[in-house]
C-alpha cells in the first residue's frame, strides 16, 4: 500500500494535460545520482535501478533500491562490474540481470547475474547461449521462465529470443522475432509476451511494430501498432494493461524525447492515451508497485544526458 503522505508528490492531472483516459503523474524522491540506460524492476515492494551511465558518461555498476512505502532510496550491493542496457527481471523473490552492453564501445555480453536481496549478494549464473549476447532487449516473465526478446549486438538490432529458467539454471532458444529490433520494451500478461516499438539500430529508425509471443503455441503474431513510434522507451504491466512511456527519436521537438503515455489493454488489443510525462525521458525502464508505474532516471535529451528525476504514473 502506498502512503500518499510518504510519497509527498507533486501531481499532474491528466485532464489538465488533455489526456483521453486520465491518469496522474507524481513526482517521487530523486535517485542518489543521475542514471540512464539502466535496468529497472520491482521486487517485494521496492524498485531496483541497475547499472547504466552516470554524469559525464561515467560507467556505473550502481544498484539503487527505492522503498515505495518508506519513500526512500538506498544503495545495495553493486553489479560485479559496470554495465549498461542491462536486461532485468524478477522471479521467485530474486532479481536477475540477463545480458547487457559493456563499455563505451557497447560490446554485447551474455552475463547472467542473480541478486538475493536478503543476503545482498550477486551470484554468477549460466550465461546466455553463445551467439545471443545482447542488451537493450524486451523482457517478460511467463511461468517459471524469463524471456528476453530482441536487443542490440555488434552495431545492429537482432531477432534473438531466449528463455531462462532459474530453477534449473538453463536457457533455451525460442522462435526468433519476425523483425529485428533493439532499444525495445516488453510486458508479459498471462501466457503472452508483448514486444513493443523499438528501433532498427539508429536513433531515428523508430518503429510502431508490436509482436505477440504466445508461450502455449510458441508462435509470434502481429499486434496493434503502438500509436507513437519510438525507441528507448519504458513499459510496465498493470493488471491486463501495459503502460508505455517516453522514448527518443522525436524529430518534432528539440530534445528529441517523447512525452507520450500510451496504454495497451491486452484483453481487447486496443490502445488509449494517458497524461503525458511531467518530465519526458528516454533510456530508463519502468516497474509497477501496487498501482504505480515508477519511472526512475533516464535522460531528458536524446543521447547522453542522465538525470536523477523519478516520477510515477497512476492509472
Buried (B, 14 or more C-beta within 10 A) or exposed (E): EBEEEBBEBEEBEBEEBEBEBBBBBBBBBBBEBBBBBBBBBBBEBBBBBBBBBBBEEBBBBBBBBBBBBEBEBEEBBBBEBBBBBBBBBBBEEBBBBBBBBBEEEBEBBBBBBBBEBEEEEBEEBBBBBEEBBBBBBBBBBBEEBBBBBBBBBEEEBBBBBBBBBBEEEEBEEBEBBEBBBBBBBBBBBEEBBBBBBBBBBEBBBBBBBBBBBBBEEEEBEEBBBBBBBBBBBBBBBBEEBBBBBBBBBBEEEEBBBBBBBBBBBBEEEEBBBBBBBBBBBBBBBBBBBBEBBBBBBBBBBBEEBBBBBBBBBBB
